[in-house]
């Protein structure tokens, strides 16, 4: 299980690259205002994060289900092979017994 904090929203830290020489932070003009943007974007962000968590949960479930079905298929194949071998041995033993009885009966008749 993995836990990820959604609220309060904490901005991610962006590392500066060697090419970035600008150390000042530019203030941009926002239209609509910063607060109006945040009022609209934060609920969307939370909704998307919850949707993502639900999708990851469903994906995890299906992956586990596929693994279980793959294991069940392999086990069934192994069981079929073992039972086929057991059946063939029993059939071979029955045929050998019948042949031995026929040969024994023929030898008794020659007597």
C-alpha positions as CSV (number, residue, x, y, z in Angstrom):
1,X,0.0,0.0,0.0
2,X,1.3,3.4,-0.9
3,X,0.2,6.6,0.8
4,X,0.3,9.9,-1.0
5,X,-0.7,13.3,0.4
6,X,-3.3,15.1,-1.6
7,X,-4.3,17.9,0.8
8,X,-3.0,20.4,1.6
9,X,-1.5,20.8,-1.8
10,X,2.2,21.3,-1.5
11,X,4.0,22.7,-4.5
12,X,6.7,20.6,-6.0
13,X,10.2,21.8,-5.8
14,X,11.7,22.5,-9.2
15,X,15.5,22.2,-9.5
16,X,17.3,24.7,-11.5
17,X,19.5,23.5,-14.3
18,X,23.0,24.6,-15.3
19,X,21.5,26.5,-18.2
20,X,19.2,28.5,-16.0
21,X,21.1,31.6,-14.9
22,X,18.0,33.6,-13.9
23,X,17.8,33.7,-10.1
24,X,15.1,36.3,-9.9
25,X,11.5,35.2,-9.7
26,X,9.4,37.0,-12.3
27,X,5.9,38.0,-11.3
28,X,3.4,37.5,-14.0
29,X,0.1,39.2,-14.7
30,X,-2.6,36.7,-14.2
31,X,-6.0,36.9,-16.0
32,X,-8.2,36.0,-14.1
33,X,-6.5,36.6,-10.7
34,X,-4.3,34.2,-9.0
35,X,-7.0,33.4,-6.4
36,X,-9.6,32.8,-9.1
37,X,-7.2,30.4,-10.9
38,X,-6.4,28.6,-7.6
39,X,-10.1,28.4,-6.7
40,X,-10.7,26.6,-10.1
41,X,-7.5,24.6,-10.4
42,X,-7.2,23.1,-6.9
43,X,-10.5,21.2,-6.9
44,X,-9.6,19.9,-10.4
45,X,-6.2,18.8,-9.2
46,X,-7.7,17.0,-6.2
47,X,-10.4,15.4,-8.4
48,X,-7.7,14.2,-10.9
49,X,-5.5,12.8,-8.1
50,X,-8.5,10.9,-6.7
51,X,-9.3,9.6,-10.1
52,X,-5.7,8.6,-10.7
53,X,-5.7,6.7,-7.4
54,X,-8.9,4.9,-8.4
55,X,-7.4,4.0,-11.7
56,X,-4.2,2.7,-10.1
57,X,-6.3,0.6,-7.7
58,X,-8.3,-0.9,-10.5
59,X,-5.2,-1.6,-12.5
60,X,-3.6,-3.3,-9.5
61,X,-6.7,-5.4,-9.1
62,X,-6.7,-6.6,-12.7
63,X,-2.9,-7.2,-12.6
64,X,-3.4,-9.4,-9.6
65,X,-6.3,-11.2,-11.2
66,X,-4.3,-11.8,-14.3
67,X,-1.4,-13.3,-12.3
68,X,-3.8,-15.5,-10.4
69,X,-5.4,-16.8,-13.6
70,X,-2.0,-17.4,-15.2
71,X,-1.0,-19.4,-12.1
72,X,-4.3,-21.3,-12.2
73,X,-3.8,-22.1,-15.9
74,X,-0.2,-23.4,-15.3
75,X,-1.4,-25.5,-12.3
76,X,-4.3,-27.0,-14.4
77,X,-1.8,-27.8,-17.2
78,X,0.5,-29.5,-14.7
79,X,-2.4,-31.4,-13.3
80,X,-3.6,-32.5,-16.7
81,X,-0.1,-33.8,-17.6
82,X,0.2,-35.7,-14.3
83,X,-3.3,-37.3,-14.7
84,X,-2.7,-38.2,-18.3
85,X,0.6,-39.9,-17.4
86,X,-1.2,-41.7,-14.6
87,X,-4.0,-42.8,-16.9
88,X,-1.6,-44.0,-19.6
89,X,0.4,-46.0,-17.0
90,X,-2.9,-47.7,-15.7
91,X,-4.0,-48.4,-19.3
92,X,-0.5,-49.9,-20.1
93,X,-0.6,-52.0,-17.0
94,X,-4.1,-53.3,-17.9
95,X,-3.0,-54.1,-21.5
96,X,0.2,-55.9,-20.2
97,X,-2.0,-57.9,-17.7
98,X,-4.4,-59.0,-20.5
99,X,-1.5,-60.0,-22.7
100,X,0.1,-62.0,-19.9
101,X,-3.2,-63.8,-19.3
102,X,-3.6,-64.5,-23.0
103,X,0.0,-65.9,-23.3
104,X,-0.5,-67.8,-20.0
105,X,-3.8,-69.3,-21.4
106,X,-2.1,-70.2,-24.7
107,X,0.8,-71.9,-22.9
108,X,-1.7,-73.8,-20.7
109,X,-3.5,-75.1,-23.8
110,X,-0.2,-76.2,-25.4
111,X,0.6,-77.9,-22.2
